[in-house]
Amino acid sequence: MARIVRGGKIDTPSARAKLRQRKAPYWVSVAPGFAMGYRKGSKGGVWVAKHVGPSGRAETTIGPADDALDADGTNAIAYAEAQEQAREWLADATKGQAPAAPVTVRDAVTAYMKAYKSDSDSASGTAGTQRVVDLHILPALGDKLVSALTTDEIEDWRRGLAAAPARLRSKKGAAKPTTRPAAHDRESKRRRKATANRIFTVLKAALNHAFNSGKVASDSAWRKVKPYRNVDAAKVRYLTRAECQRLVNAADADLRAMVRAALLTGCRYGELAALRVGDFNADSNTVAIRHSKAGKARHVPLDDDGSTFFAAAVAGHKGGATMFLRANGKPWGP
């Protein structure tokens, strides 16, 4: 008989009682591409199982859990028995199918980036993530099997990132990347740890994508790696009015409107480049940001200077027109 894989959140009635009701099951990975789950409803929970393989995804309901009744195998099924029934279902569901191929970190990252690029509206954001992958993840971990990764191995890799000197932008085709001189003060160490956290976030997202797609059996190796704490600190710096004016004066003529809009709203470049004339509301003194980095629309309130500036920027233009254009009449690019 195969070993029962424990699932701390769902393997006992007392543990399941602490879970909140939701439509999505609480899953426990049993083997690559195969998981057993518990779906908690208002009238009790049920056991489910799923398999993701070469032929696609399959899911089934096993039966009611022993939340309120003693387990009898029919009206109330215990965790271990439910897992055995799930294995029997898997054997029937996968009969005649070829076993799944082992997945490397390179495979996992490639699949993740494909999904990420298709879902993202930001070309510059996906390009930045791809650079992180190419520079920091694939050279060190690309050829390793995801199933063979250990927590210690991932932590050693991340410690190496935190200890390495910061890279500087290099010319295309440069033989070696240029780096800052190694610094050992507290602030420099904080910045390197913050960078290591951001790079690890990309790796973790790729590995979670592989796990959630059923390509690997467990996520415990990277789930146990915790980010460095108290290292993400914003650098707060407010420009004076005189500095704002000097910045506007120093900008190219066709960029000045964008610079002023940024100073008056605090909006990102991409948000400003996407603005339409109709996004300014003179009655409420607001600018509507419909496409933000966070994916949520918002309205930015304007002071008197901001309202005057935007009223002048949209005067005489139709609501669907792009608000800020380059000197050649074309929209601003990425």
Solvent accessible surface area in square Angstrom, and as a share of the most:
residue,aa,sasa,rsa
1,M,209,0.93
2,A,54,0.42
3,R,182,0.67
4,I,33,0.17
5,V,28,0.16
6,R,136,0.49
7,G,5,0.05
8,G,66,0.63
9,K,134,0.57
10,I,1,0.01
11,D,24,0.12
12,T,53,0.31
13,P,62,0.39
14,S,75,0.49
15,A,21,0.16
16,R,2,0.01
17,A,74,0.57
18,K,177,0.75
19,L,26,0.13
20,R,165,0.60
21,Q,103,0.46
22,R,81,0.30
23,K,186,0.79
24,A,58,0.45
25,P,13,0.08
26,Y,22,0.08
27,W,81,0.28
28,V,20,0.11
29,S,26,0.17
30,V,18,0.10
31,A,35,0.27
32,P,80,0.50
33,G,5,0.05
34,F,5,0.02
35,A,9,0.07
36,M,0,0.00
37,G,0,0.00
38,Y,2,0.01
39,R,75,0.27
40,K,33,0.14
41,G,30,0.28
42,S,95,0.61
43,K,201,0.85
44,G,38,0.37
45,G,5,0.05
46,V,48,0.28
47,W,0,0.00
48,V,1,0.01
49,A,0,0.00
50,K,28,0.12
51,H,25,0.11
52,V,37,0.21
53,G,21,0.20
54,P,98,0.62
55,S,90,0.58
56,G,38,0.37
57,R,138,0.50
58,A,42,0.32
59,E,77,0.34
60,T,37,0.22
61,T,86,0.50
62,I,32,0.16
63,G,10,0.10
64,P,55,0.34
65,A,9,0.07
66,D,21,0.11
67,D,53,0.27
68,A,100,0.78
69,L,113,0.56
70,D,133,0.69
71,A,51,0.39
72,D,86,0.45
73,G,22,0.21
74,T,99,0.57
75,N,94,0.48
76,A,2,0.01
77,I,5,0.03
78,A,31,0.24
79,Y,7,0.03
80,A,42,0.33
81,E,70,0.31
82,A,0,0.00
83,Q,0,0.00
84,E,43,0.19
85,Q,56,0.25
86,A,0,0.00
87,R,55,0.20
88,E,115,0.52
89,W,57,0.20
90,L,34,0.17
91,A,60,0.46
92,D,99,0.51
93,A,38,0.30
94,T,32,0.19
95,K,157,0.67
96,G,83,0.80
97,Q,65,0.29
98,A,73,0.57
99,P,126,0.79
100,A,67,0.52
101,A,78,0.60
102,P,100,0.63
103,V,22,0.12
104,T,33,0.19
105,V,0,0.00
106,R,97,0.35
107,D,72,0.37
108,A,2,0.02
109,V,3,0.02
110,T,86,0.50
111,A,27,0.21
112,Y,37,0.14
113,M,7,0.03
114,K,159,0.67
115,A,33,0.26
116,Y,67,0.25
117,K,98,0.41
118,S,90,0.58
119,D,119,0.62
120,S,34,0.22
121,D,144,0.75
122,S,51,0.33
123,A,69,0.54
124,S,73,0.47
125,G,31,0.30
126,T,14,0.08
127,A,44,0.34
128,G,20,0.20
129,T,19,0.11
130,Q,48,0.21
131,R,134,0.49
132,V,36,0.21
133,V,0,0.00
134,D,70,0.36
135,L,80,0.40
136,H,37,0.16
137,I,0,0.00
138,L,29,0.15
139,P,97,0.61
140,A,55,0.43
141,L,6,0.03
142,G,1,0.01
143,D,116,0.60
144,K,78,0.33
145,L,71,0.35
146,V,3,0.02
147,S,91,0.58
148,A,64,0.50
149,L,10,0.05
150,T,70,0.41
151,T,32,0.19
152,D,101,0.52
153,E,51,0.23
154,I,0,0.00
155,E,42,0.19
156,D,79,0.41
157,W,25,0.09
158,R,17,0.06
159,R,124,0.45
160,G,42,0.40
161,L,18,0.09
162,A,17,0.13
163,A,89,0.69
164,A,41,0.32
165,P,59,0.37
166,A,22,0.17
167,R,104,0.38
168,L,73,0.36
169,R,226,0.82
170,S,44,0.28
171,K,177,0.75
172,K,207,0.88
173,G,84,0.81
174,A,53,0.41
175,A,108,0.84
176,K,164,0.70
177,P,69,0.43
178,T,69,0.40
179,T,61,0.35
180,R,132,0.48
181,P,123,0.77
182,A,72,0.56
183,A,53,0.41
184,H,147,0.65
185,D,75,0.39
186,R,213,0.78
187,E,78,0.35
188,S,12,0.08
189,K,109,0.46
190,R,54,0.20
191,R,118,0.43
192,R,39,0.14
193,K,75,0.32
194,A,5,0.04
195,T,32,0.18
196,A,0,0.00
197,N,12,0.06
198,R,141,0.52
199,I,6,0.03
200,F,6,0.03
201,T,84,0.49
202,V,22,0.13
203,L,0,0.00
204,K,59,0.25
205,A,32,0.24
206,A,1,0.01
207,L,0,0.00
208,N,47,0.24
209,H,58,0.26
210,A,1,0.01
211,F,49,0.20
212,N,101,0.52
213,S,30,0.20
214,G,12,0.11
215,K,90,0.38
216,V,8,0.04
217,A,26,0.20
218,S,58,0.38
219,D,22,0.12
220,S,36,0.23
221,A,18,0.14
222,W,3,0.01
223,R,123,0.45
224,K,125,0.53
225,V,0,0.00
226,K,134,0.57
227,P,71,0.45
228,Y,45,0.17
229,R,200,0.73
230,N,145,0.75
231,V,10,0.06
232,D,104,0.54
233,A,64,0.50
234,A,93,0.72
235,K,194,0.82
236,V,109,0.63
237,R,149,0.54
238,Y,180,0.68
239,L,77,0.38
240,T,77,0.45
241,R,196,0.72
242,A,58,0.45
243,E,41,0.18
244,C,33,0.20
245,Q,100,0.45
246,R,149,0.54
247,L,81,0.40
248,V,17,0.10
249,N,89,0.46
250,A,86,0.67
251,A,15,0.11
252,D,103,0.54
253,A,80,0.62
254,D,40,0.21
255,L,59,0.29
256,R,102,0.37
257,A,39,0.30
258,M,7,0.03
259,V,23,0.13
260,R,105,0.38
261,A,0,0.00
262,A,35,0.28
263,L,68,0.34
264,L,47,0.23
265,T,22,0.13
266,G,66,0.63
267,C,9,0.06
268,R,129,0.47
269,Y,95,0.36
270,G,47,0.45
271,E,8,0.04
272,L,3,0.02
273,A,17,0.13
274,A,51,0.39
275,L,3,0.02
276,R,118,0.43
277,V,13,0.07
278,G,47,0.45
279,D,10,0.05
280,F,23,0.09
281,N,71,0.36
282,A,66,0.51
283,D,143,0.74
284,S,63,0.41
285,N,59,0.30
286,T,23,0.13
287,V,0,0.00
288,A,6,0.04
289,I,2,0.01
290,R,140,0.51
291,H,136,0.61
292,S,20,0.13
293,K,163,0.69
294,A,87,0.67
295,G,66,0.64
296,K,156,0.66
297,A,72,0.56
298,R,91,0.33
299,H,123,0.55
300,V,16,0.09
301,P,105,0.66
302,L,19,0.09
303,D,88,0.46
304,D,117,0.60
305,D,70,0.36
306,G,0,0.00
307,S,18,0.12
308,T,96,0.56
309,F,21,0.09
310,F,0,0.00
311,A,46,0.36
312,A,74,0.58
313,A,26,0.20
314,V,22,0.13
315,A,67,0.52
316,G,89,0.85
317,H,112,0.50
318,K,174,0.74
319,G,41,0.40
320,G,59,0.56
321,A,38,0.30
322,T,25,0.14
323,M,15,0.07
324,F,9,0.04
325,L,79,0.39
326,R,108,0.40
327,A,91,0.70
328,N,105,0.54
329,G,45,0.44
330,K,128,0.54
331,P,83,0.52
332,W,35,0.12
333,G,36,0.35
334,P,146,0.92
